[in-house]
């Protein structure tokens, strides 16, 4: 169990290359559509990138 979590976290680092761009696009979309401020946009981008990275890494590990 612990080894699975460590492997997934190690796989997160290369997945960051693939998840930063969608996070930035989501932040830009929310800024234009809902007029959110810059601080909220940064939080959304960081949170989405982390969640999407963990999702991709776990899917890659378990599938």
C-alpha positions in Angstrom: 0.0 0.0 0.0 2.7 2.5 1.0 4.8 1.4 -2.0 1.8 2.1 -4.3 1.5 5.6 -2.9 5.2 6.3 -3.3 5.2 5.1 -6.9 2.1 7.3 -7.7 3.8 10.3 -6.2 7.0 9.7 -8.1 5.0 9.4 -11.3 3.5 12.8 -10.5 6.6 14.7 -11.4 6.6 13.8 -15.2 2.8 14.2 -15.3 3.3 17.9 -14.3 4.6 18.5 -17.8 1.2 17.4 -19.2 -1.1 19.0 -16.7 0.2 22.6 -16.4 -1.2 23.7 -19.8 -4.8 22.5 -19.1 -4.6 24.2 -15.7 -3.5 27.5 -17.3 -6.3 27.3 -19.9 -8.9 26.6 -17.2 -7.7 29.6 -15.3 -7.9 31.8 -18.3 -11.3 30.5 -19.1 -12.6 31.2 -15.6 -11.0 34.6 -15.6 -12.8 35.6 -18.8 -16.1 33.9 -18.1 -16.6 34.7 -14.4 -14.2 37.7 -14.0 -12.3 36.1 -11.1 -9.4 38.0 -9.7 -5.7 37.0 -10.1 -5.2 35.5 -6.7 -8.2 33.2 -7.2 -7.0 32.3 -10.7 -3.7 31.2 -9.3 -5.3 29.1 -6.7 -7.6 27.4 -9.3 -4.6 26.7 -11.6 -2.5 25.2 -8.8 -5.3 23.1 -7.3 -6.4 21.8 -10.8 -2.9 21.0 -11.7 -2.3 19.0 -8.5 -5.6 17.1 -8.7 -5.2 16.3 -12.4 -1.6 15.2 -11.9 -2.6 12.8 -9.2 -5.5 11.5 -11.3 -3.4 10.9 -14.3 -0.6 9.2 -12.3 -3.0 6.9 -10.4 -4.9 6.0 -13.7 -1.5 5.2 -15.3 -0.5 3.1 -12.4 -3.7 1.1 -11.9 -4.7 0.6 -15.6 
